[in-house]
Amino acid sequence: MLKISSGLSQKRAMRNVLFSFLLISSYAFQLSAQELNANVAVNFQNINTTETRVFTDMETSFEQFLNNRKWTDDAFAPEERINCNFVINIEDMPSVGNYQATVQIQSSRPVYGTNYESLMFNFADRDWQFQYVESQPLEFNPSTYTNNITSLLAYYAYIILGLDYDSFGELGGQPYFEQAQLVVSNAQQQGGAGWDQFGSSRRRNRYWLAENFINPQMTPVRRGIYSYHRLGLDTFLDDEEESRDNMLNVLQEIQEVSKLFPQSILLIAFFDAKNDEIISTYSDGAMQTRRAAYNALIEINPTNVEDYNTIIED
C-alpha cells in the first residue's frame, strides 16, 4: 500500500492546477523566490589530484546557477520550490580544467494532503564533457550556446519544470520541454557529446529525451503524467480504489504507446522514477485491479517481471 500521511499545504496544488499567481497579501514578500531547490554534489574520487578546492567551488557555482535563476514567468513561494538533486561523478580529467562526467538527476513533487514526495525524474546522463576553472562565471542565454555546463544544467532545469507542470495541469509543461529542445538545438551546433541524435547513446541521450516529450505520438504518456498524479496520487487519501483505477487507466494507455515505441526513453524514464511507487500502490486493493496493473506492467516493462510478481501475491 502506498505510504502517505497528512500535512501538505494546499497552496502548491492550487497554484499549479490553476496556473495563477499566489495572491495572498501577507505572503507577497515571498513571491520572488525562484523555482528550483537544487542540491548539487560532486564526486571526484576517481580523479588523482590534490587540488580539490575546484570541486567544492563547482558544487557551489552549479547550485547557485540552478537556484538563483528565474526559469519561468510564474511566482513561486519558497515552500513551492521544486526539490531536485544533481549528483555529478567526475570520471576523468584529461587535462587541467577539462572533465568527463556522469550525472544522476532526480526531482520530486509533493502529493496533495500528505507529507509524501513522489519521485518525478530519475535519470542518468552518462556522457558529459565540460571545461571549468575555479570561480568561472556561469552564463546562459536561451537563444544561443554558451558552454556545455550551462547548457546541460539549463536543459535539465527545463525538463524538471516540464514534468512538474505536466503533473499539475494537462500538458502544462509544453513551454519548458520546448525550451529544452531549443537548448539541444543550440548545443548540437557545437558538436558536443550527448546532444546528437546519431551519437553513441542513440535514443538514450538528451536529444531523444527532449524529442519524446514534444513528440505528438507520446502525448498519451504526457496526459498520463497528469492523470497519474492529480487523479491518482493526489486523491489517494479520499478513495484508494478509485485512485488505483485512475492510475490503472494511465498504465493501460502507456501500454498502447509501448507497442509502438517499446524502447522509448520517455517510457524508460517514467518507470525509472515510478516503478517502486507503482508496485507499492498495487500491493494492496482489489485483486482484479492489481492483476490488470500487473498484466500491463509486464508487457510494458518485461525485464522487471520478478518485481511485479509481488503485486499479485496474496
Protein Blocks (a to p, Z undefined) as FASTA:
>chain_A
ZZddehiafklmmmmmnopacddfklmmmmmpcfbdcdddddfklpccfblmlmmmmmmm
mmmmmmmpcfbfbdcdfklpccdddddddfbdfbghiacdddddddddddehiabdcdfb
dcddfbdcddddehiacdddfkbcfbfmlmmmmmmmmmmmmmmmmmmoghklmmmmmmmm
mmmmmmmmnopghiamkbmkgoiafklmmmmmmmmklmmmmmmmmmmmmmmmmmmmmomm
lmmmmmmmmmmmmmmmmmmmmmbfklmmmmmmmmmmmmmmmmgcjfklmmmmmmmmmmmm
mmlmmmmmmmmpZZ
